[in-house]
Amino acid sequence: MDAPGVDPRWAFTGRMDSKTALRIMGFSVWPVQKALQARWRELVYLHHPDRGGDARVCAAINVAYGYLRK
């Protein structure tokens, strides 16, 4: 995800880890499920390709969300 024009906040390579997932979702500590889900909905709403967002950013959000949900 190191493509030009993409904010480094959304970049990750290889496997997702907790530090990267927290950075992508905008948390500094592991969130409770309700806060995580609310943040995921907010970010997807803002960055979904159907709303003019970048598919790579939306994919990073979804991978980070999946990682933190486990």
Beta strands, then each sheet from edge to edge (+ up, - down):
end
